[in-house]
Amino acid sequence: MMHALTLIQFAVAVVALFGISSAAPIASPFRHASKAAALKAAKRDDSGKLVVAHVLVGNTYPYAEADWASDIQLAYDNGIDGFALNVGSDSWQPDRIADAYQAASDLGLDFKLFMSFDMSVLPCSEASDAATLTNYITTYAAHPNQLLVNGQVFASTFSGSDCTFGQSSAQQGWSSQFLSQLTGQNAVHFVPAFFSDTSSYSQFDGVMDGTFNWNGGWPVSLTTQSAQSAIQGLTSDLSSATFASQIESALNSTIGAFSTDQTYISALNSVSGSNKTYMAAVSPWFFTHYPQSSFDKNWLYLMDYQGYNSRWETLISNRDSVDIVEIVTWNDYGESSYIGPVEGAQPAGTTWATGFDHTGWLAMTKYYATAFKTGAYPAVTQDQLFMWARPHPKDAQASNDATGPPTSYQLVEDSLWAVAFTTQPATVSITTASGTTQTTNVPAGVTRLSMPLAAGSGMSATMTRNGATVLSVDPGTDAYTFNANPQTYNFNAFVAYATANSTSN
């Protein structure tokens, strides 16, 4: 739960911003270049549900097969069924794709791969451009680790609604130059993430076998401007706990919400076919900070209040309408949305991911992925404690950063967020500074916790039961300190966690 004082301060700050438009741009067709109906493919359960993770092949330049094998095993062990391979235009990327498929085959796991064509960088204005896409499909269609849906090769995109492949329209381009070229064992079940108004889906009849709601993983419509409007409509008694709870409710109603998913699902009614696939996105975080001279992307989406957990809970409660969940992402360091290890290559100018581990979010994924696939939350069988926070106050003035703070930074809380997974009732004590400890008795299950951060503080925690320490988390101040005087702006999250009978991370 949020603290009332923090909420009141937030309300005052946001209302004071009235008249300043700071709407964050939606993650849409421009990204950095390096970057169901019943499912018939083999899988680990009979639910017809899958959980996959989005992998930017553009960030795997130094990978060998062993690196792919390590990632695949790690993902598999944490409840992930496959990788969406976001492939771009770099000449070396086909070799990384080949390594990924070979590694999956050598491991012998029930782990699926499929192409997610990055049409923000792959050329698609000429008929000949489609050959790159069709070659990927025909190369791996018969591979044992290729994801098949309804007996067809599953494929997706990032963007592509304007691709004509030399034809008079995008519908004709995709239909005649891509789908019609792929028949028999190469036939494609096509579920793109098109960044077009969903009201235009009828224009893609005969092309789309489903849709992927890429932006559904974040509350992209929540900006300082929209928050102002929401708060101004609330009771204005700043001293009341009621007002504080109203603000929390207004913000939380957008985090993890299913409203955009419903829009995408309804839009599929304008596309013919009886075996359509809806793929939903879940993401733990979003912050990007590239100057105009680079990728010109400097904004965040609010993922406070344990947004990853909230989104998962939403998808689980609406699982009858969702066929596949795609985690966005495994390794997009430039947008801070990664749950995999920080390894491989990072886009030039990316500094905010170095030293900011996110594998705690990966470690909690299996719990939610299992619930989505089976329809029931599994029992908590290991005591675990996860905690995360940003590295500096939201209003801190960076001493050496010409890019400036990210759009919508005013929305965030200077708070430490935590989630306890407990096999039995326990006591969790969280410390953010000397003499500042919050102690909570928690029941068995999953409990969310939070507390304010003070400049100069770190993070640590213990879980005890019957007077004995079950686990402790302490990354140390060398790894994490809430720094009042940063040199550069960084709204990424540092994640620490521990599992009972293991070393803290």
N, C-alpha and C positions, 0 to 999 in steps of 0.2 A: 504494500500500500504506500501511496505517496504521503508525505507529511504536509499538514495543512499550511504551515508557514511557507514552505517551498511553493505550494500552489498559489498562495496569495501573492507572493513575490512575482511568480510567473504571470499572474493575471494583470498585475499593475504594469509589468514590463510590456506585455503584449498590447494592452489597451493604449499605453503611451505611444505605441507605434502606429496608431490609427492614421491613415492617410498615406502611409508608405507602402507601396506595392512591392512585394518581394516574393512573388510566386515562383516556386522552384520549377525549372523545366522538367518535363517528363522525360525519362530515359527513353529515347526514341531513335530514329534511324541513324544517328551519328554516334559511333563508338570508335575507340582507338583501333587501328588496323591490326595490332597484334591480338589483337584479341583472337471409358473407351468402350459403349459397345464392349463386347467380351474380348479380352486379350488372349490370343492363342499361343503366344510364345511360352517356352518353358520358364517356370518361375518357382519360387520357394514356397508358395502357398496356393490355394485354389480360389482365392477371392476375386481374381481378375483385376487386382489393383497393383500398381507399381510405383516405386519411388526411385527417381533418378537424380543425378546431379549434373549441372551444366559445367563443362570443362572448356576453358579457353585454350585451344591448341596453340594459339599465338604466344602463350606464356610458357610453353614447354620446349622451347628451342634446345636447351641443353639436355633434354631427357634421353635416356636409353631405355631399352626394354625393361631393365630392372627397376627403373623409376616408375614406369607405368604399372608394373607388377605390384610394387609397394603401394601405390595409390589405390589400385583396384582391390587389393586385399584389405586395406584399411577401410575403404568405403563399404565393402561387403560385410566386414565384421561389425559395422555400425548400422546395418539395416538398409543399405542402399543397394538397389537391384541393377543399376547400370549407369553409364555415362552418356550424356548428350555431348557429342564432340563438335564444339563450335569451331568450324574451319573457315579460314580466310584465304587471302590471295598470296601469301608468302610461298616462294618456290619450295621451301624445305618442309612445309606442313604435311604433304602426302607421306613423307617418310615417318613423321611422328604418328600419323594415323595408322600406318602399317605396323609400327611398333606396338601401338595400343592393342590392336586386334591380335597380334602375335602373343603379347603378354597375357591377354585374357584367355587365349587358347591354351597356353602352356600351364596356366594355373589350374585349369580344369574346373573352374567354378561356374555356377549358374549365374553369370554376370553378363548383362547385355550392353551392347554399344549401338549407337545410331548417329547418323549425320545431322548436325544442326548448322545449315549453311548460313554463314554471316553475309547476308546480302547488302549490308552497309559498306562492304569492301569488295566483295566479289563482283566483277563486271556482269551486267545482264542486259545490255542494250542491243546486242547483236545475237543472231541465231547461234552462231558458233560458241558464244559464251556458255550455252547450256551444256556443252560437252564436258566441262569440268565437273558439273553436278552429276550428270548421268554416269560418268566414269567411276565416280565414287560408289554409286549405287551398284553398278554391275560388278565391280571388284569385290564387294563384300556381301552381296545378296545371299550367297550360299554359305557364308561363314557361320560356324556353329554359335558364335556369340553375337550375331546380328539380331537385333530386336525385330521380331515379326509381330504384326497385329492383323488379325483376320487372315493369316497366311500370307501377308504382304510385307514388304520391306518398309519399316517405319522410318520416316524422315521428317525433319522439322526445319525451321529457319529462325534467324533473327532478322526481321524486316523483310522486304521483298514485294510489298504490295504494288510497287511502281515498276517492277521488272517486266519488260515487254519482250525481251529476247528477239528483237527485230520485228515483232508483230504489231498489229494495230491496237492492241490492248494488253494489259497484264494478264487477263483471263486467257486470252488466246496464246500469249507467250508461254505461260506455265503449262497450259493444256497441250499445245502442239509440240513444243520444243523440249519439254521435260517429261510429263506424265505419259504422253502417247508414245514416247520413245522407249518406254520401259514396260515390257509385257512378260507374261509367264512368270518365272521365278524372280524376275526383276521388277515386277509390278510394285508400285509404291502406295503405301497408306500415308497420305500427306497431311501433316498437322502443323502448319506454319504459325509463327508469331508475326502476323501482319500488323503494322502500325497504321491501320486505316480505320475510319469510323466503322463500328460494327454494323451500322445501318447499310453499309455498302457490301455486306457479305453476299448478297444475292448475285453480285457481279462476278463472284468466284464460284458459282455453282458449276460442278463438274471438275473443280480443281481441289477444293478443300474437303478433306475427309474428317476434319475436326479443326480445333483452334487451340492455340496456346496463349494464355493471358499473361504475358511476360511481366507487365507492371502490377499484377495482382499481389505480388509479394510485399509491397510497400504501400503506405497511405499517400500516394503521390498527389492527391488533391488537397492534402493538409499542408497549408502554408501559414506564415504569420498573418497574412491577410484573411484567410478563411477562419483562422483561430480567433482573430479580432471579432469577426462577425458572430461567431458562436458565443463568445464570452459576453459580448454586449447584450445578448438576449437573455442573460441569466440574472438572477437576483443580485443586486449590487451591494449586499451587506458583506464588506470585506472582513468583518470580524467573525463571521459565522462558519462553523464547520460544514454547514449545509452548502454554502457557496463553494467551498473547497471541493466537496464531493461532486458538485455539479460540473466544475471545471474538469476534474478527473474523468467524469463520465463522458463529457463532450470530446475529450481527446481520445479516450480509449475506444469510443464508438467507431473511430476511423481505423484503428490499428488492428489488423487481422480481419477486417470486415469482409463479408462475402458479396457485397453489393456489385462490384465490378464483375465478379464471376457470374452472377446471375444475368448480367447484361450480355456477356459473351455466350453463355449457354442458350439464352433466348435467341440470340442472333443466329445460332446454328440451325434454327427452324427454317431459315430462308435458303439453306443448302440441302440439296436432295441427298438421299442415302439413308440406309437403315442401321448402319454400323458406324456412327460418328463418335469421335473421341474428344473429350474435353480434358485438357491438360492445364493444371493450375500451378501457380508459382508460390514458393515459400522462400523467404530470405531472412537472414538474421540482422542485416545492417546495410546502410548505404551512406557513404561519404566519398566524394571525389574532389580533387583540388588542383586541377591543371589550369595554368594561366592562359590568357588569350593567345600568347605566342606558341602554345603547345596545342592541347586538345580543346581548350576553352570550355572546361567543365568545372564548376566550382559550386556545389550545392550538396545538401544532405536531405534525407527523408527521416522523419522522426520514427525511431524504432525503440524508444524508451519503453518502460513498463513491461519489460520482457516480451517484446514484440514477436520474437521467433516462436516463443511458446504460445502466444495468443493466436498467431496465424495457424499453427499446427492444430490447435484445438478447434478453430473454425473449420478447417478442412476435414477434420475427423468427424465433426458433427454434421457435415454436409457431404459425407463420403459417397452417398448414393448418387450424387450428381457429378462426381469427379472420378475420372478413370486413372489418370497418372498425376503424380505430384512431382514437379521438377524443382529441385533445390537450386536457387540462383544466389551463390555459385559455389563451385568447388575451389576455384583459384583466380577469381577476378580481384587481384590485389589493388588495382587502380580504382575500383569502386567500393573497396572495403567489405565486400559481401561474401568473402571466402569462408569456408568451414574446414578446408583441407590445410595441410602444413604450408608454411611460407617457404617455397622452394622454386626451382626452375628459374624463370626470368620474369622480371617486372618491366612494365613499360618505362621508357626514359622519363626521368623526372618524378617517378613514384618513390616517395620517401616515407609515407605515412603507414606503410604495412610492415616495414622492417622492425622487428622486435615486438610486434603485436600479434601474439598467438591467438588463434580462434578455434583451436581444436577442441576446446571445451564444448562449443556448440555442436561439433561433430559427435562428441561422446554422449550428448543427450538426445541425438537424433534417433537412435534405434528405438527408444521408448515410444516416440511419436510415430515413427514409420511403421512399427508393429501395430499400433492402434489403428492407423489408417488402413492398413492392409487386411487386418482381421476383424475390425469393427469393435474391438474391446481393448481397453487399456491393459497392458500386462502388469502383473504384480511387480513392485519394486523389489529386486532381489539383491541389490548392492547399495549401501549408503554412499551417496555422492553429494558434493557441494560445489556449485558453480557460482562464479562472481565476475562481474565485468564493469568497466567504467572508462570514460574518456580521460585523456591525460592532462587536461587543463580546464579551468573554469570557462564557461561559454563566453563570458564577457572579457576574458583576458585579452590584452593587446600584444600581439606578437611583435617582437622587436626587429625581425628581419624577414618580412613576408609581404612583398608588393602585391600579391594576388588578393589579399584581404580575406576576411572570414567568409565561410560559405553561405549561400543563400539559405534562409530559414534556420540559421543557427539559433535564433531567439527562442525557438520552440523547445529546445532540449533542457533537461534537468541536470544540475550539478549533483548527481546522485550515483551511489554505488548500487548496482542491481545484483540480486542473488537469487538462486533457486536451489532448494534443498530436496534431494531425493532420499527418502528415509524408509527403511524396512520396518521400523517400529517408532513409536514416539521418541523424540530426542530434544535436546536443547542446542540451539545454534547461537553462537556469539560471534558477532561481526565487529571488527575494529577498523576504524579509518584514521585514527590519530591517537597519540598517547592520551589515555584517560577518556577516550571516546569509544565506548563499546555499547552495542545494542544486543540484548539477549532476548531470545524468543523461544518459547516452548512450541514445538511443531508436532503435528500428528504424523502417523505413518502415511506415506504417499508423497505428493509433490506440493511444495509450499514455496510461494514467491515472497521475497523479502527485499527491502531497500532501506537506505539511510543516506542522509546528506553527506557530501564530501567537503572537507575543509582544505584550503590551499596548504600545500606542504605535507599532506597526509599520504599514506599508502593504503594497502588493503591486506587484511588477513582475517581468518575465521577459524573457529573450531566447532566441531560437533561432538557433544558428549551424551552419554546415556548411563544412567545408574552410577554416576560419579566417575566414569571412565571416559577417556578421550577416544572417540571412534575414528576421527580423522581431523586433519588440520590443513589449512591452505595458507601459504605465506610465500608469495613470489619474491619478497624482499624489495627494499626501496631502490636497489640498483636496477631492478627490472621495471618497477612501476612506482611513480610518485605523481600526485596531483599537483602539477607545477603552475604556480601563479604567474610566472614570467617566461612563457615559451618563446623561442625564437621564431618558430613557424606555427601556423594553425594546423591542428590535427584533431579532427572529430571522429577518428577511428576508435575502436574499442580494444582495450587490453582485457583478455579473458584468462582467468586462472581457475583451476579446479582440482579436486582431489577425489579419489575413490578410496573407500576403506581398505586398509591393508596394502596401500600403494603409496608411492611418493607423490607429493603435491606437484602441480605444474603451474 
